[in-house]
Amino acid sequence: MKVDSLATSLFPGGVNSPVRAYRAVGGEPPALVRGEGPYVWDEAGRRYVDYVGAYGPLILGHANLAVVEAIRAAAKGRRHAGLADAPGGALAARVPQGA
């Protein structure tokens, strides 16, 4: 099943964000398959500048190498996420009380 067909069957307007406004202005949202830096690519390999990017991509770009490497390093050393460990304790200590 193509990405856009699957998305259309699962989400209103085929997208799970404000991108559904594409149709309100006569457009059709592309089915994206990957992102890197400020760009995203569709199934046909066309590259777009992601002007809609939010959360991490808005700040750092898609698949920011430093973030990907940090996640990879953290994932290699993790044991069970529900049990106490040093990285979890260090993170918890950084969260303000009452947050």
C-alpha positions as CSV (number, residue, x, y, z in Angstrom):
1,M,0.0,0.0,0.0
2,K,1.4,3.4,-0.9
3,V,2.1,5.9,1.8
4,D,-0.6,8.3,0.7
5,S,-3.2,5.6,0.5
6,L,-2.5,4.3,3.9
7,A,-2.5,7.8,5.4
8,T,-5.8,8.7,3.7
9,S,-7.3,5.6,5.3
10,L,-6.1,6.5,8.8
11,F,-6.1,10.3,9.1
12,P,-8.7,13.0,8.3
13,G,-7.6,14.5,5.0
14,G,-4.7,12.0,4.8
15,V,-2.5,13.9,7.2
16,N,-2.1,14.1,10.9
17,S,-1.4,17.8,11.2
18,P,-2.4,21.2,9.9
19,V,-1.0,20.2,6.6
20,R,-4.5,19.1,5.7
21,A,-5.0,22.8,4.8
22,Y,-3.2,21.9,1.5
23,R,-6.6,20.9,0.0
24,A,-8.2,24.2,1.2
25,V,-5.9,26.1,-1.3
26,G,-6.2,23.5,-4.1
27,G,-3.1,21.5,-3.3
28,E,-2.5,17.9,-2.5
29,P,-0.1,17.1,0.3
30,P,2.9,15.0,-0.8
31,A,3.5,11.6,0.8
32,L,6.9,12.0,2.4
33,V,9.3,9.2,2.9
34,R,12.4,10.9,4.5
35,G,13.8,14.1,5.8
36,E,17.3,15.5,6.2
37,G,18.2,19.0,7.3
38,P,15.6,21.5,6.0
39,Y,14.5,19.1,3.3
40,V,11.9,16.3,2.9
41,W,11.5,13.9,-0.1
42,D,8.4,12.3,-1.5
43,E,7.9,8.8,-2.9
44,A,9.0,9.9,-6.3
45,G,12.3,11.3,-5.0
46,R,11.2,15.0,-5.3
47,R,12.9,17.2,-2.7
48,Y,11.0,20.0,-0.9
49,V,12.0,22.7,1.6
50,D,10.1,21.9,4.8
51,Y,8.4,25.1,5.6
52,V,5.9,23.3,7.8
53,G,8.6,21.6,10.0
54,A,7.8,21.8,13.7
55,Y,9.2,20.4,17.0
56,G,12.7,19.2,16.4
57,P,13.0,19.8,12.6
58,L,12.1,23.5,13.0
59,I,15.0,23.9,15.4
60,L,17.6,21.4,14.2
61,G,16.5,20.1,10.8
62,H,15.4,16.6,10.0
63,A,17.8,13.8,11.0
64,N,20.3,16.2,12.6
65,L,23.5,14.1,12.8
66,A,24.3,15.2,16.4
67,V,20.8,14.2,17.5
68,V,20.9,10.8,15.6
69,E,24.3,10.0,17.1
70,A,23.2,10.9,20.6
71,I,20.1,8.7,20.3
72,R,22.2,5.9,18.9
73,A,24.7,6.1,21.8
74,A,21.9,6.3,24.4
75,A,20.1,3.4,22.9
76,K,23.2,1.2,22.9
77,G,23.8,1.7,26.6
78,R,20.3,1.5,27.9
79,R,18.9,-1.4,29.7
80,H,15.3,-1.5,30.8
81,A,13.7,2.0,30.6
82,G,11.5,1.3,33.6
83,L,14.3,0.4,36.0
84,A,16.6,2.9,37.8
85,D,19.9,3.6,36.2
86,A,22.5,6.4,36.1
87,P,21.4,8.1,32.9
88,G,17.7,8.1,34.1
89,G,18.7,9.6,37.4
90,A,20.9,12.3,35.8
91,L,18.0,13.2,33.6
92,A,15.5,13.3,36.5
93,A,17.8,15.5,38.5
94,R,17.7,18.1,35.6
95,V,13.9,18.3,35.7
96,P,12.6,21.1,38.0
97,Q,10.6,20.1,41.0
98,G,6.9,20.3,40.4
99,A,7.3,20.3,36.6
